[in-house]
Amino acid sequence: LWELANCAAGSGLDFLCVTDHNTTSHHAHLEAVGKRHGITLVPGQEVTTHRGHANVFGDVGFIDFRSPAEQWVRQAHERGGWMSINHPVSGDCSWLHPLQQFPPGVELAHSDWWKERISTAAFAWAALHPQPFVLLGGGDFHSFDGPCRPGVPATWVAVEELSADAIIDAFRAGRTAVTLSCEEHNDGVWPMLKDIPMLVRSGTALVASHARGLALVDADGCRQIVADERWTIEAPVGVYRLEDSRRNVMAMCC
């Protein structure tokens, strides 16, 4: 855990959600390790099955992966946690569980996206999702054997204090945005977090910054060129993204 926290802090992150598979045993150590490395560690668990993965954020006790997924959603809500469907389109980890009641969050952007940042598979899934959702990006960092370091992609949240509870409350309120800017070094793929294209929602409007010349793409595939370094446009709720001239996804928000 200390190595994970050290790597995340080295990536420039202010917080990291630690969601080990089907366990909450790490929760007791998060506060002390986070203080040691100067980063807020948010408790969670990745409820993991061969038909899909989901994150439950918060110190809410064990969510049994052997139960129906509908029960995960209900228990997360009843216990004061917050749940997201993870990487719904991702090889053999894609989401296959049938649900009547959906969780509020979706980890639409995932670390495997850096290999093919022109992919629209996740947007096709989102277009068929039956209700609005809060957008997350997940680095899904497991070990240094893989190329991506924590923060690829990066989820940004608007909070007044840097605490685990405040971050989960920001998820709950939908105050999130995702960036996919990264750079490759000899020791891995690291996030870029400064002076990068950003797309955030402000009430009924979208605000794009550091994005002049990029294309703003809506859920229907309609495209507009961002005209200024800071650009505001009225936009209904939906999944929006910024793309460069090669159609690489640079940033996303709902």
Backbone bond lengths (Angstrom), bond angles and torsions (degrees), N, CA, C in turn:
res aa  C-N    CA-C-N  psi(-1)  N-CA   C-N-CA  omega(-1)  CA-C   N-CA-C  phi
1 L - - - 1.453 - - 1.529 111.73 -
2 W 1.328 116.94 -40.52 1.469 119.45 -179.92 1.530 110.42 -63.69
3 E 1.335 117.02 -35.90 1.458 120.25 179.61 1.529 110.80 -66.81
4 L 1.336 116.71 -39.62 1.461 121.72 176.75 1.524 110.39 -63.09
5 A 1.327 117.41 -46.46 1.452 121.13 179.88 1.527 111.09 -62.70
6 N 1.306 117.04 -40.75 1.464 121.39 179.96 1.523 110.97 -64.27
7 C 1.340 116.88 -41.18 1.457 121.45 179.46 1.525 110.73 -66.92
8 A 1.334 116.69 -42.24 1.461 120.50 -179.81 1.525 110.80 -64.84
9 A 1.327 116.92 -42.16 1.461 119.93 177.12 1.523 110.23 -64.25
10 G 1.330 117.16 -37.72 1.457 121.08 176.91 1.510 113.02 -66.54
11 S 1.332 116.83 -24.77 1.466 121.05 175.65 1.519 112.03 -74.54
12 G 1.336 116.87 -12.34 1.454 120.95 -178.02 1.511 114.20 94.64
13 L 1.344 117.99 11.17 1.451 121.37 -177.35 1.527 110.92 -79.72
14 D 1.332 115.62 145.50 1.466 121.69 173.37 1.520 111.43 -86.27
15 F 1.334 116.48 -29.04 1.463 120.16 -179.79 1.520 109.93 -146.06
16 L 1.306 115.04 160.05 1.459 121.74 177.01 1.517 108.16 -144.97
17 C 1.330 116.68 130.22 1.465 121.35 173.53 1.522 108.35 -86.33
18 V 1.330 116.09 124.38 1.461 121.60 -177.65 1.525 107.60 -105.64
19 T 1.320 115.90 108.51 1.468 121.64 -171.62 1.519 109.38 -128.10
20 D 1.323 116.22 74.75 1.462 119.77 177.38 1.522 110.19 -63.48
21 H 1.338 115.37 157.11 1.463 121.16 -175.47 1.524 111.11 -73.73
22 N 1.341 114.88 121.45 1.472 122.62 170.23 1.529 113.50 52.29
23 T 1.326 116.30 40.85 1.457 119.89 175.48 1.518 109.63 -157.72
24 T 1.329 115.45 154.32 1.464 121.73 172.42 1.533 110.21 -120.91
25 S 1.326 118.04 14.35 1.464 121.56 -174.00 1.521 112.75 -64.03
26 H 1.330 117.39 -21.54 1.458 120.62 -178.70 1.528 112.87 -80.54
27 H 1.323 117.86 -15.01 1.463 120.54 -172.76 1.531 112.55 -59.83
28 A 1.314 117.17 -37.11 1.471 120.83 -175.89 1.523 112.41 -65.17
29 H 1.316 117.76 -18.37 1.467 120.87 -174.21 1.530 113.28 -104.57
30 L 1.331 117.99 -6.90 1.459 120.44 -169.83 1.525 113.14 -65.40
31 E 1.319 117.98 -45.37 1.456 120.37 -174.83 1.525 111.31 -61.95
32 A 1.324 116.95 -47.12 1.468 120.44 -177.32 1.524 111.26 -66.00
33 V 1.324 116.71 -43.47 1.465 119.76 -179.20 1.522 110.51 -68.06
34 G 1.332 117.05 -39.32 1.454 120.11 177.71 1.522 112.25 -60.88
35 K 1.329 117.37 -43.84 1.467 120.85 178.71 1.518 110.86 -63.22
36 R 1.304 116.43 -38.57 1.472 120.28 -178.57 1.521 111.35 -62.85
37 H 1.338 116.88 -35.95 1.464 120.18 -174.33 1.526 113.04 -106.91
38 G 1.325 117.50 4.14 1.455 120.12 174.52 1.516 113.90 71.27
39 I 1.315 116.84 39.21 1.455 121.03 179.75 1.526 108.93 -144.51
40 T 1.326 117.04 143.60 1.464 121.45 176.76 1.524 109.04 -83.28
41 L 1.315 116.47 122.61 1.466 122.39 178.41 1.528 108.47 -104.69
42 V 1.316 115.76 120.45 1.462 122.57 -175.45 1.519 109.26 -95.05
43 P 1.341 119.00 126.71 1.466 120.19 -179.12 1.521 112.16 -72.22
44 G 1.310 115.14 143.99 1.455 121.11 176.66 1.514 109.99 -170.05
45 Q 1.308 115.31 -179.97 1.468 121.91 176.61 1.514 108.35 -148.37
46 E 1.323 115.85 142.48 1.459 119.70 176.14 1.527 107.93 -99.26
47 V 1.318 115.23 105.16 1.461 121.45 179.10 1.537 106.52 -73.56
48 T 1.322 115.95 116.00 1.460 120.95 -163.09 1.517 111.75 -122.44
49 T 1.331 116.32 125.49 1.462 122.33 172.72 1.519 108.21 -139.34
50 H 1.331 116.53 172.59 1.461 119.87 179.12 1.529 112.12 -76.18
51 R 1.344 117.49 -3.92 1.460 121.57 178.21 1.532 112.46 -110.14
52 G 1.315 115.52 12.74 1.452 118.54 175.95 1.520 112.78 140.00
53 H 1.324 115.00 157.81 1.458 122.76 -179.53 1.527 109.56 -119.08
54 A 1.335 115.84 150.93 1.464 120.99 176.36 1.520 108.63 -144.51
55 N 1.325 116.37 142.55 1.460 120.94 173.75 1.517 110.00 -95.97
56 V 1.321 115.77 134.48 1.464 121.80 167.94 1.522 106.57 -114.46
57 F 1.329 116.34 115.33 1.455 122.57 -177.81 1.518 109.93 -94.02
58 G 1.323 114.90 141.62 1.455 121.29 -179.24 1.519 110.71 112.78
59 D 1.319 115.16 155.16 1.462 121.16 179.13 1.526 108.00 -88.01
60 V 1.351 115.26 77.87 1.464 121.07 -169.12 1.524 112.96 -114.43
61 G 1.324 117.39 14.04 1.452 119.47 -177.74 1.516 111.41 84.85
62 F 1.298 115.38 170.88 1.461 121.97 -174.76 1.535 111.29 -71.81
63 I 1.323 116.11 130.62 1.463 122.78 172.06 1.528 107.12 -101.14
64 D 1.308 116.61 118.77 1.471 121.10 -171.30 1.528 111.06 -76.51
65 F 1.327 115.89 114.81 1.467 121.44 -179.43 1.518 112.17 -65.00
66 R 1.331 117.75 -17.94 1.467 120.80 -179.53 1.521 112.56 -80.71
67 S 1.328 116.96 -11.66 1.464 121.61 177.20 1.524 109.95 -81.19
68 P 1.336 117.69 160.68 1.463 119.73 175.44 1.520 111.14 -59.51
69 A 1.331 116.82 146.71 1.461 121.24 -178.04 1.526 111.80 -59.34
70 E 1.330 116.82 -30.15 1.461 120.21 176.67 1.529 110.85 -58.07
71 Q 1.322 115.99 -34.78 1.464 120.21 179.82 1.527 110.99 -72.04
72 W 1.335 118.27 -33.03 1.469 120.47 176.20 1.524 109.70 -58.73
73 V 1.337 115.29 -45.85 1.467 120.48 -177.92 1.526 109.81 -61.43
74 R 1.324 116.31 -46.56 1.464 121.30 -177.01 1.537 110.69 -65.10
75 Q 1.331 117.11 -46.66 1.459 120.00 -177.51 1.524 111.96 -66.45
76 A 1.322 117.42 -39.59 1.464 120.17 178.31 1.523 110.23 -58.97
77 H 1.323 116.27 -43.71 1.465 120.51 -179.73 1.523 110.96 -68.45
78 E 1.317 118.03 -46.73 1.458 121.63 -176.47 1.523 112.05 -64.29
79 R 1.324 117.60 -30.61 1.463 121.22 -177.17 1.528 113.14 -92.18
80 G 1.317 116.52 4.51 1.458 119.80 177.64 1.512 114.68 83.71
81 G 1.323 117.39 15.26 1.457 120.79 176.73 1.516 111.49 -92.94
82 W 1.314 115.75 -171.00 1.467 122.06 -178.59 1.519 107.72 -144.49
83 M 1.323 116.40 133.54 1.470 120.73 -169.78 1.513 111.75 -121.43
84 S 1.326 115.21 146.46 1.463 121.56 173.67 1.523 109.64 -133.34
85 I 1.331 115.77 147.49 1.467 121.26 166.63 1.519 107.22 -76.81
86 N 1.328 117.01 132.45 1.461 120.56 -177.99 1.523 111.59 -96.26
87 H 1.349 114.83 144.63 1.477 123.13 173.67 1.533 112.37 24.13
88 P 1.348 117.09 69.16 1.473 120.00 -173.27 1.524 114.22 -63.03
89 V 1.338 117.44 -21.48 1.465 120.85 175.99 1.520 106.90 -125.62
90 S 1.334 116.47 93.48 1.467 119.88 -174.57 1.518 110.52 -156.80
91 G 1.326 116.42 81.16 1.465 120.45 174.59 1.511 112.61 53.71
92 D 1.329 116.27 -130.63 1.471 119.92 -177.83 1.529 112.02 -84.62
93 C 1.354 117.60 8.19 1.470 121.48 176.92 1.520 111.85 -108.24
94 S 1.332 118.10 13.82 1.463 120.69 -177.95 1.528 110.85 -66.33
95 W 1.335 115.41 156.99 1.467 121.04 -175.33 1.524 110.49 -79.72
96 L 1.339 116.61 121.05 1.459 122.80 -179.47 1.525 112.84 -123.52
97 H 1.323 118.02 -4.51 1.464 120.46 -177.36 1.533 110.88 -70.60
98 P 1.330 118.57 128.51 1.471 119.93 172.88 1.522 110.12 -74.55
99 L 1.323 116.25 140.73 1.458 121.56 -179.54 1.516 110.20 -138.33
100 Q 1.324 115.93 142.87 1.448 122.08 168.14 1.530 110.08 -94.99
101 Q 1.331 115.32 -38.47 1.457 121.92 177.21 1.521 107.97 -111.51
102 F 1.328 117.05 120.43 1.454 120.97 -175.97 1.526 110.59 -95.60
103 P 1.327 117.27 148.83 1.465 119.45 174.32 1.521 110.07 -70.67
104 P 1.329 117.16 163.18 1.469 119.61 -174.35 1.520 114.58 -76.79
105 G 1.340 118.62 -19.79 1.454 120.66 -173.76 1.514 113.49 -114.56
106 V 1.332 116.13 155.43 1.463 122.52 173.89 1.530 108.14 -138.99
107 E 1.318 115.81 125.67 1.462 121.95 173.03 1.533 106.96 -82.90
108 L 1.326 115.24 79.48 1.462 120.03 -174.14 1.527 111.89 -74.11
109 A 1.333 116.38 -34.79 1.466 121.15 178.71 1.520 109.16 -98.79
110 H 1.318 116.42 132.78 1.458 121.94 -172.28 1.521 109.40 -134.49
111 S 1.322 116.76 159.56 1.462 120.81 -174.82 1.521 113.45 -62.53
112 D 1.335 118.21 -25.19 1.470 117.92 -179.52 1.529 111.99 -73.89
113 W 1.352 117.73 -5.41 1.458 121.39 -178.33 1.528 111.99 -70.28
114 W 1.322 117.20 -24.87 1.466 119.14 -175.72 1.523 111.19 -62.86
115 K 1.331 118.21 -21.98 1.462 121.32 178.76 1.527 111.69 -72.99
116 E 1.331 116.83 -29.56 1.464 121.24 -176.56 1.525 108.31 -146.42
117 R 1.306 116.31 76.03 1.458 120.52 -173.04 1.523 112.55 -77.10
118 I 1.320 118.36 1.57 1.465 120.83 172.92 1.526 111.36 -94.88
119 S 1.330 117.66 -0.84 1.466 120.75 -177.84 1.526 110.95 -63.29
120 T 1.326 116.50 137.50 1.462 121.92 176.11 1.531 111.87 -112.59
121 A 1.335 117.67 11.73 1.466 120.88 -177.04 1.517 111.75 -59.19
122 A 1.331 117.51 -44.60 1.468 120.13 -178.18 1.523 111.32 -66.06
123 F 1.332 117.69 -33.09 1.459 120.40 178.63 1.532 110.89 -70.35
124 A 1.337 116.50 -33.89 1.465 119.78 175.27 1.525 109.95 -63.45
125 W 1.337 116.59 -42.65 1.470 120.61 176.77 1.519 110.27 -61.52
126 A 1.336 117.06 -45.31 1.455 121.00 -178.09 1.523 111.65 -62.55
127 A 1.331 117.09 -35.15 1.466 120.67 -179.38 1.521 111.70 -65.39
128 L 1.333 117.50 -25.13 1.460 122.20 -179.57 1.527 112.41 -95.62
129 H 1.334 116.80 -6.70 1.466 120.21 -179.72 1.527 108.92 -67.06
130 P 1.336 118.53 132.32 1.465 120.36 -169.05 1.519 116.29 -77.17
131 Q 1.337 119.27 -2.87 1.461 119.42 -178.10 1.522 109.53 -150.76
132 P 1.343 117.63 158.02 1.464 119.98 174.85 1.526 111.00 -61.02
133 F 1.314 116.32 153.04 1.463 119.94 -179.47 1.518 109.87 -144.15
134 V 1.326 114.90 164.03 1.459 122.09 175.10 1.522 107.79 -89.29
135 L 1.314 115.63 132.46 1.461 121.71 -173.53 1.528 110.90 -89.55
136 L 1.336 115.35 133.38 1.461 122.35 173.89 1.523 109.68 -128.62
137 G 1.321 115.40 157.71 1.460 122.36 168.17 1.513 108.17 -122.01
138 G 1.318 117.09 139.87 1.457 120.89 -175.93 1.513 112.58 -127.23
139 G 1.354 116.10 128.15 1.457 119.97 177.21 1.516 112.68 -75.64
140 D 1.351 117.56 -27.11 1.458 121.65 177.56 1.526 111.85 53.16
141 F 1.323 115.80 39.80 1.474 120.52 -177.98 1.526 110.01 -72.06
142 H 1.324 115.94 126.97 1.463 121.52 178.79 1.524 112.61 -114.21
143 S 1.328 116.69 -40.64 1.461 120.31 -178.17 1.516 109.21 -163.32
144 F 1.329 115.48 172.01 1.457 120.47 179.25 1.523 112.11 -78.06
145 D 1.324 117.89 -0.60 1.468 120.93 176.27 1.527 111.22 -69.32
146 G 1.339 117.17 -30.25 1.454 121.00 178.23 1.515 110.97 -85.43
147 P 1.336 117.91 164.31 1.466 120.17 -176.21 1.518 114.50 -77.87
148 C 1.349 118.49 -34.55 1.470 121.14 -170.20 1.518 111.73 -82.77
149 R 1.321 115.23 135.64 1.446 122.59 175.83 1.536 109.39 -98.23
150 P 1.322 118.77 162.96 1.467 120.59 -179.05 1.529 111.75 -52.59
151 G 1.338 115.41 136.61 1.453 120.72 -179.60 1.511 114.38 101.85
152 V 1.330 117.55 3.75 1.473 122.32 175.96 1.524 108.07 -116.71
153 P 1.357 117.21 98.50 1.458 129.62 -5.11 1.526 111.50 -78.20
154 A 1.345 116.20 174.47 1.462 121.54 -178.07 1.521 110.47 -113.49
155 T 1.331 116.05 133.74 1.463 121.84 172.08 1.530 108.55 -97.27
156 W 1.323 115.70 127.99 1.459 122.63 177.59 1.526 108.61 -105.12
157 V 1.331 116.49 140.14 1.457 120.76 178.18 1.527 109.49 -131.62
158 A 1.329 116.16 149.62 1.462 122.07 175.40 1.518 108.18 -97.13
159 V 1.331 116.94 111.84 1.461 122.16 -178.17 1.530 109.44 -135.78
160 E 1.327 116.20 154.83 1.463 120.94 176.34 1.518 111.61 -92.33
161 E 1.318 117.28 -19.95 1.460 120.71 176.20 1.521 108.75 -142.19
162 L 1.328 115.44 149.89 1.458 120.06 -175.32 1.524 109.23 -94.54
163 S 1.329 114.91 78.38 1.456 121.08 177.82 1.518 108.91 -131.45
164 A 1.327 116.16 159.46 1.459 120.37 -179.59 1.527 110.61 -60.25
165 D 1.323 117.06 -43.42 1.464 119.85 -179.08 1.521 111.36 -63.46
166 A 1.328 117.25 -41.81 1.464 120.60 -179.48 1.519 111.24 -65.90
167 I 1.309 117.51 -36.41 1.465 121.06 179.80 1.523 110.25 -67.88
168 I 1.332 117.39 -43.71 1.465 120.15 177.93 1.528 110.06 -65.62
169 D 1.331 117.79 -37.13 1.465 120.46 175.93 1.529 110.77 -62.80
170 A 1.330 117.40 -36.20 1.464 120.70 177.25 1.526 110.49 -66.16
171 F 1.327 117.41 -40.08 1.469 119.93 172.59 1.522 109.57 -56.29
172 R 1.328 115.13 -49.48 1.462 121.25 -175.87 1.534 111.38 -59.64
173 A 1.325 116.24 -35.45 1.460 121.05 -179.02 1.523 112.83 -85.76
174 G 1.333 117.31 -6.37 1.462 120.03 179.31 1.511 114.27 79.16
175 R 1.334 117.73 21.25 1.467 121.00 -179.37 1.532 109.84 -89.17
176 T 1.324 115.94 66.43 1.458 121.26 -176.41 1.526 111.43 -132.13
177 A 1.312 115.27 156.23 1.460 123.52 170.07 1.527 106.72 -150.65
178 V 1.325 116.56 160.91 1.467 121.11 -174.96 1.519 109.29 -130.10
179 T 1.338 116.57 136.24 1.458 121.29 171.62 1.527 109.71 -120.79
180 L 1.339 115.21 149.55 1.458 121.40 -178.93 1.526 112.48 -121.22
181 S 1.327 117.14 14.28 1.464 120.14 178.69 1.523 109.82 -68.77
182 C 1.326 116.27 132.17 1.461 120.59 -178.07 1.523 109.02 -154.15
183 E 1.316 115.38 165.55 1.459 120.95 177.41 1.523 109.23 -140.52
184 E 1.314 115.12 143.18 1.465 121.70 -177.91 1.522 110.45 -93.46
185 H 1.322 115.37 132.29 1.458 122.99 173.80 1.524 108.33 -125.41
186 N 1.310 115.82 176.09 1.464 118.95 -179.65 1.518 112.43 -62.72
187 D 1.344 116.60 -27.23 1.466 119.56 -176.77 1.519 112.65 -101.64
188 G 1.341 118.80 13.01 1.456 119.81 174.51 1.522 113.21 138.61
189 V 1.323 114.65 -175.85 1.457 123.01 178.12 1.527 107.50 -102.28
190 W 1.345 116.17 119.92 1.460 122.00 -173.37 1.518 109.88 -114.30
191 P 1.333 117.43 150.05 1.471 119.47 179.15 1.520 111.71 -72.18
192 M 1.323 115.82 148.51 1.462 122.92 167.87 1.525 106.54 -103.68
193 L 1.328 116.92 126.63 1.458 121.03 -171.14 1.530 113.90 -123.15
194 K 1.324 118.40 -4.46 1.461 121.01 -178.03 1.523 110.19 -120.24
195 D 1.338 115.47 139.51 1.468 122.46 175.72 1.522 111.74 52.38
196 I 1.329 115.23 48.07 1.461 121.58 -178.63 1.523 109.68 -118.82
197 P 1.322 118.75 160.57 1.467 120.20 176.28 1.522 111.15 -59.38
198 M 1.337 115.54 132.46 1.459 122.42 179.17 1.521 108.89 -131.17
199 L 1.324 115.46 147.91 1.456 122.04 175.45 1.517 107.59 -137.71
200 V 1.336 116.86 117.97 1.464 120.99 -177.62 1.520 109.44 -132.35
201 R 1.322 114.57 154.18 1.466 120.02 175.77 1.520 109.35 -95.24
202 S 1.340 114.81 137.69 1.456 122.20 173.94 1.526 107.44 -131.47
203 G 1.325 116.04 95.42 1.462 120.29 -176.39 1.522 110.70 65.58
204 T 1.313 116.55 -119.91 1.472 120.91 -178.85 1.521 111.96 -94.47
205 A 1.325 117.32 7.20 1.465 120.77 -176.08 1.520 111.22 -118.19
206 L 1.336 114.79 158.61 1.449 122.67 169.34 1.516 108.88 -107.82
207 V 1.327 115.20 140.28 1.461 120.78 178.16 1.526 108.12 -120.84
208 A 1.324 116.27 120.99 1.462 122.55 176.14 1.520 108.76 -105.69
209 S 1.329 116.81 134.50 1.464 120.47 177.69 1.520 109.42 -131.42
210 H 1.348 116.41 153.08 1.455 122.92 -176.02 1.537 110.11 50.56
211 A 1.326 116.31 39.20 1.461 120.15 -170.75 1.522 113.24 -132.05
212 R 1.307 118.46 15.13 1.461 120.52 -178.14 1.523 110.92 -58.56
213 G 1.328 116.12 129.14 1.456 122.13 179.96 1.513 114.59 91.17
214 L 1.339 117.36 -12.02 1.462 120.12 176.06 1.523 109.90 -79.93
215 A 1.314 116.03 164.28 1.458 121.48 178.69 1.521 109.57 -100.04
216 L 1.341 115.87 130.19 1.460 121.92 170.64 1.523 107.40 -91.10
217 V 1.333 116.52 122.21 1.457 121.87 -175.63 1.521 108.80 -117.16
218 D 1.352 116.81 129.49 1.461 119.55 179.48 1.522 110.76 -95.52
219 A 1.337 116.44 -177.36 1.456 121.54 -175.24 1.525 112.59 -63.50
220 D 1.323 118.14 -23.57 1.462 121.78 178.96 1.521 112.74 -91.27
221 G 1.331 116.97 1.31 1.451 120.30 179.80 1.508 114.75 86.46
222 C 1.340 117.86 4.20 1.468 120.74 177.74 1.532 108.86 -72.17
223 R 1.330 116.19 141.01 1.446 121.62 -172.26 1.525 111.10 -122.65
224 Q 1.342 114.88 140.35 1.457 122.52 172.22 1.516 108.38 -133.41
225 I 1.313 117.16 142.09 1.452 120.76 177.68 1.527 109.25 -85.50
226 V 1.319 116.11 130.40 1.464 121.68 178.40 1.520 108.00 -70.74
227 A 1.331 115.55 123.85 1.460 120.21 -169.09 1.520 113.96 -89.45
228 D 1.338 117.98 -24.26 1.463 120.64 -174.94 1.526 109.92 -135.15
229 E 1.339 114.87 167.88 1.459 119.68 178.18 1.525 111.49 -63.19
230 R 1.323 116.54 -33.13 1.469 120.87 172.29 1.513 106.66 -126.41
231 W 1.309 116.78 118.77 1.468 122.32 -167.65 1.510 109.09 -136.03
232 T 1.325 117.50 131.07 1.465 122.89 -177.61 1.515 109.69 -121.20
233 I 1.348 115.67 138.06 1.458 120.75 179.24 1.525 108.71 -144.80
234 E 1.325 116.79 139.61 1.460 120.75 174.36 1.522 109.14 -69.19
235 A 1.345 116.54 136.79 1.461 119.70 -175.34 1.522 110.15 -155.22
236 P 1.340 118.50 131.19 1.464 120.36 175.50 1.520 110.87 -68.32
237 V 1.321 116.13 166.91 1.463 121.32 179.69 1.523 109.79 -61.88
238 G 1.311 116.47 138.17 1.461 123.01 179.15 1.509 108.93 166.23
239 V 1.320 116.89 178.09 1.456 121.66 179.18 1.526 108.74 -90.13
240 Y 1.334 116.10 121.42 1.457 122.60 178.56 1.523 108.80 -120.12
241 R 1.328 115.36 152.85 1.451 119.19 179.52 1.523 110.77 -144.91
242 L 1.331 115.10 155.91 1.452 122.46 171.75 1.516 108.59 -105.22
243 E 1.330 116.29 131.55 1.467 121.73 178.43 1.523 109.80 -123.32
244 D 1.352 115.90 147.26 1.451 119.72 173.51 1.528 109.93 -87.58
245 S 1.327 117.57 -173.71 1.462 121.48 -174.63 1.518 113.04 -66.05
246 R 1.325 117.07 -18.13 1.475 121.21 177.43 1.525 111.66 -96.81
247 R 1.316 116.70 6.51 1.470 124.85 179.58 1.522 112.10 72.50
248 N 1.320 118.16 17.56 1.452 120.86 171.83 1.526 109.34 -69.82
249 V 1.323 116.90 131.16 1.461 121.08 177.35 1.517 109.20 -74.68
250 M 1.329 116.30 126.74 1.452 122.28 -176.68 1.535 112.96 -106.59
251 A 1.326 116.29 -33.86 1.461 120.75 -176.87 1.522 108.70 -159.29
252 M 1.354 115.57 157.61 1.462 121.48 -176.79 1.513 109.66 -146.77
253 C 1.335 116.12 153.66 1.457 121.25 167.53 1.519 108.48 -161.81
254 C 1.334 116.28 170.65 1.468 122.52 178.07 1.521 109.75 -112.26
